[in-house]
Amino acid sequence: MQLTDDEGAMAVRSARAAIEHAIARRPESPASLTPVFNEKRGVFVTLTRNGNLRGCIGFPYPVMPLGDAIIHAAKAAALEDPRFPPVVKDELSEISLEVTILTVPEPIPGDPARRPEKVIIGKHGLIVRGMGTSGLLLPQVATEYGWDAKTFLDHTCVKAGLSGKCWTSRNIEVLIFEGQIFAEHKKSEKA
């Protein structure tokens, strides 16, 4: 079941409040959330600053209620993404965030050479698993970079620390999922 636009706005506000509480120690106000936030869902929270990635952490699988997952992912994206130093209080006003609610990832069946035919750019995100590692790219990544399906698969392999064409191997599992994206709209960005 997809979230409504109002529920998406709730998700974004919840992520923002979690980050501001964790970093600036602003008081946590209990959010009034709809029942969908009690359902177990996968979610990622992406932070950007001046259009550049500043943190992205999440849960690809539905391991906890969505409301809790958003809070945990938001705090982790701000403070624990190993690619970046932790977000500091002075940056908060410059950080924009996006919440992506995921469907359950499903393996792409059949011949590995035909995997690109089953990847729909702009709709599907990818997970590549194998050789003791995995990598994930959200659906919006391929769109942002203008990639075709093969390039998207290659980059997901690289994200997993594997060779770019690893998706052609039967020993590598490729999963697809869909993501419903809700972005924070700041007044300064609309000007």
N, C-alpha and C positions, 0 to 999 in steps of 0.2 A: 504494500500500500504506500503510495507516494504521500509526501507531506504537502500540505497546502502552503501557499505563499506566507500566510500568517505564522504557520508553524516553522517555516524556514527562517522567518525574522526572529522567532523565539530562539531557535537554535543559534543564530548568530549573536543575539544579545547574551545568551547563556555563555557562549565561548568568550565573548568580550569581558563579561563580568568575572569569569574564572581567571582570566589572565590578569585583569586589574587587581583582583584580590591577591593573587599569588605574588605579583611584583610590587604593586603600590600599597598593598595592605588596605585597599579600600574595602569597606564593609560588604559582606555578602548578603544580598537581599534574596530571600527565597523566591525563586521564579515560579510563576503560575503556569504550569505546562499542561498540555493536553495529554490524553492517554497514550498517544503514539510514542511519547518519550519514555514510557515504561516497557516498550517492546525492545527486545535485543536486536541491535542493528550494528553493522559496521559503519565506521565514520572516520574521516580525516579532517584535520583542521590545518589550513595553510595560511601562513603569515607572509605578508609582503611589506616591503618598505621602499618607497619611491619606485614601485614597479618591479623590484628585485626580490627573489625568494629570500625569506628571513627565517623560515622554519616550517616544517611540515611533518606531522606525526599523526598516527591514527591506528585504527584497528580494522584490518581487512575483513575479519569475521565477526559475527554477532556474538560477542563474548559477555556483554553486560547490557543493561538497559541503556537506551540511546541517551537519555539525560545525563547519566553518569559518564558514559563514553565520551560525550562532547566535552565535559569538564576535564576529564583526564587527558584527552588528546590536546585540548587547548593549552593546558599548563605545560604538557610535555613539549609541544611545538615551540612554546616561548622559552622554556628553560632547559630542555634536554636533547634537542636535536644536535647530534654530534658534529654536524657540518658547520655549526655557527656558535658563537659565544651566546650566553643567555641574554635575552632581551632585558634592558634596563629601564627604569622608570622614565627617564628622559625621552625614550623612544616611543612610549605608548601612544602619543598623539599622532605619530607618523606611521604607525603600523595599521595595515588593513588586513582583514581576515575573511576567509572563505571557509564554509563548512560543506563538506561533500558527504552525503548520506549514501551508503553503498547497498547494492543488492548482494546476495550471497554469491561468491565467486564459484564458477562452474568450469570444469575442464573442457577444452576444445577437443572433441573426439576426432578420430580418424587419422589419415595420413598427415604427418607433420608438414609436408610440402604444401598442403592445402590450407594450412592455418591462416594465412593472410586473407583468404576468401571469406573467413568467418569473423573477421575483425571489422567492425564498423567504426570508422573514425568519427569522433564527436559523441559517440554513444557508449563505446566500450572502454574500460580501463583494462590493464593487463597485469597478471602476476606470472612470473617465470620462476619455476622451482626445479632444482636438481643439483647434484653433486654437492649436497650439504649446504646450499645457499638458496636465497630467493631475492627477487626484486619486484617492486610494484611501481607502476606509473598510473596516475589518475587519468580519466578520459580527457580532461581539458588540456593535458600536456601535448598530445599529438596535434590538437587543433591550434594551440598557441604557436607551435613551431612549424606548422604546415606539413607534417609528416604523412606519408602514405602508410598503409598497414605493415609492409615489410620493414620500413624504417622504424616504425613504432615498436615492432617486435625486436629489432636489433638493439634499440636503446634500452628496452626493458631487460634484455639479456645482459647488457653492459652494467645496468643498475644493479643486477644481481652479482656482478663481479665475474661474469662469464664472457666468452667470446660473442661477438655481435650476431653471429648466425647460429647460435646454440639452439634456437627454436626449431631448427630443421631436424634435430635429433629425436629419436624415439625415447631416449633416456631423459629427456627434459619435458616436464609437464608445463603446459601453458593454460592459464585460466583466464576467463573474461568475467567482467562484472560491469554493472551500470552504476552511474553516480548521479544523484540529484544535487545540483550545486546551488548554494545560497551564499551570496556575497554581501559584505558590508558596504553600504553606500555612505561615504562621508561627504559632508557639505563641500569641503575643499576640493574634492575630486570632481564634483559636478560643475564647478566654475569653468 
